[in-house]
C-alpha cells in the first residue's frame, strides 16, 4: 500500500505529527487504541471518518518508519523482558 496518499503531516495540525488525511486523528492515536486492545472494527465503528484503507496505511507507514531505523535488542534488555 502507498501510505503517502493517506498519511500526512502539516505543521499547523497536530503539531506536525503524522495523521490520517482529512482528519485530526494521529497515527499515534490509532496505535494507542490498538495497543489498548481495540479491534480494527471497533475503531472503524467509533470513528466513522476512518476507513479500512486508512488503518492499513497506518501500519504501512509504521512499517516503513521502522525499516529506516536500526533496532538492536541488547541481551540484558532481552533477559529483563523474558525473565
Buried (B, 14 or more C-beta within 10 A) or exposed (E): EEBEEBBBEEEEEBEEEBBBBEBEBBBBBBEEBBEEEBEBEEBBEEBEEBBEBBBBBBBBBBEEEEEEEEEEEEEEEEEEEEE
